Amino acid sequence: MKIKINGKKTETNQSTLFSAAAEFGCNKPNTVAIINGFQTSKDVDIKENDEIVLIEKGKMPDKDEFEAMLSARHTPKVYEAAKNSRVAVAGLGGLGSNIALMLARTGIGTLHLIDFDVVEPSNLNRQQYMIRHLGMNKTDALKEQIMQINPYVNVICDCKKVDDKNCAELFKNDEIVCEAFDNPEAKAMLVNNLLENKSDVFIVAASGMAGYEKSNSITTKKITDRFYVCGDGTNEAKQGRGLMSPRVTICAAHQANAVLRIILKEFDV
């Protein structure tokens, strides 16, 4: 019968997952088996056109096998849509650094990272940087981490401060833009500029994720057909209510998931 193993079409006379794995030289104790997007430790029956991914633990697969693995975990149609997408992340602090790494793990084909700042010690309480990154441009530090997660993502870096003058040029090729600035004025500038000058872009912004209030108060709201806002809309950073990793990361996850839903044309957020 015809099946696909690690992204490659092949034929086999085997009737079960483990026998097919053995035929292709995969040692069961050291192999993770995924069939049609579902990881299993059972020797299930296989049928015509099944897609099987066999991953040797502790070994980096080649590009085709790596993509087959991601496709299997995300389901093929989801992964293909993600792979063919381009997303910009404007601001690489607590929101943006988390968003970018989540999207890299999701298999977004092209990530456009924009930030003018460097990593400094106070960033470490909520941003996806480490002590070794101190003093590095955030764009470079984040790209380094993405390459350690998924080396096949196309990462474009702009170490620039976004303003009214360069906004249109910076984002001209981006299909989806995640607004992840700390400054309210910068947030409004970016969103207003894109809404006025780039009618084909989707914007996923954030407002209200400071402190340690209830997690479930952070939501995703659809403002217009192309504009979404994540957060609680209320809790800004101020004296007595700082930006802390749990709620910031929850809001970032809302933004990353909204991006994925937009890519998959699931607009009923």
Helices and strands as residue ranges (DSSP letters): E 2-5, E 8-11, H 17-23, G 28-30, E 31-35, E 38-39, E 51-56, H 63-74, H 76-83, E 86-90, H 94-106, E 110-114, G 121-125, G 131-133, H 138-149, E 154-158, H 167-170, E 176-179, H 184-197, E 202-206, G 215-217, E 219-224, E 227-231, H 245-263
